[in-house]
Amino acid sequence: MPLHVRSIAVSVSVLCFFGLSIIGLISNLSPYVCCKRAIAGALLVYIASSFSVKAINAILIDAMIMNQQDKTSFGDTGSGRNN
């Protein structure tokens, strides 16, 4: 079952946004600078996480296809024999 790219990427980027904004506030930066940095970081994390989830989906789908091919090939070899 493939993963949902958008929901995972949005969740990770929201967590990153709040994490970066809290780090900025602890560092005594102005709220405007914290907001700009947090938005930029969240955007970059959104892009990176969406590519990562797409790569994971490709690996999962490939593994599912290989699994089905293995099941089919093992089922076909034994069905033609009379034991």
SVG drawing of the C-alpha trace seen along z (x, -y; Angstrom):
<svg xmlns="http://www.w3.org/2000/svg" viewBox="-3 -42 23 80">
<polyline fill="none" stroke="black" stroke-width="0.4" points="0.0,0.0 1.7,-3.2 2.1,-6.1 0.2,-9.4 2.8,-11.9 1.0,-15.1 -0.2,-14.4 3.1,-13.1 5.0,-16.0 2.6,-18.6 2.8,-17.0 6.6,-17.0 6.9,-20.6 4.4,-21.8 6.5,-20.2 9.6,-21.7 8.0,-25.2 7.2,-25.1 10.5,-23.7 12.4,-26.3 10.2,-29.1 10.8,-27.9 14.6,-27.7 14.5,-31.2 12.6,-32.6 15.0,-30.9 17.9,-32.5 16.3,-35.9 15.6,-36.7 12.8,-39.1 9.4,-37.4 9.7,-38.6 13.0,-36.9 11.8,-33.8 8.7,-33.6 10.7,-34.1 13.3,-31.5 10.6,-29.0 8.6,-29.4 11.8,-29.0 12.8,-25.9 9.3,-24.4 9.2,-24.9 12.6,-23.1 11.5,-20.3 8.2,-19.9 10.1,-19.5 12.7,-17.1 10.1,-15.0 7.9,-14.8 10.8,-13.5 11.7,-11.1 8.2,-9.7 8.0,-9.3 11.3,-7.3 10.0,-5.1 6.7,-4.6 8.8,-3.5 10.7,-1.0 7.5,0.4 5.7,0.7 8.7,2.5 8.9,4.9 5.1,5.6 5.5,6.3 8.5,8.6 6.5,10.4 3.6,11.0 5.9,12.2 7.6,14.6 4.2,16.0 3.0,16.3 6.2,18.0 6.2,20.5 2.6,21.3 3.0,21.9 6.0,24.3 4.2,26.7 0.8,26.7 1.8,28.5 3.3,31.5 1.5,34.7 3.0,35.9"/>
</svg>
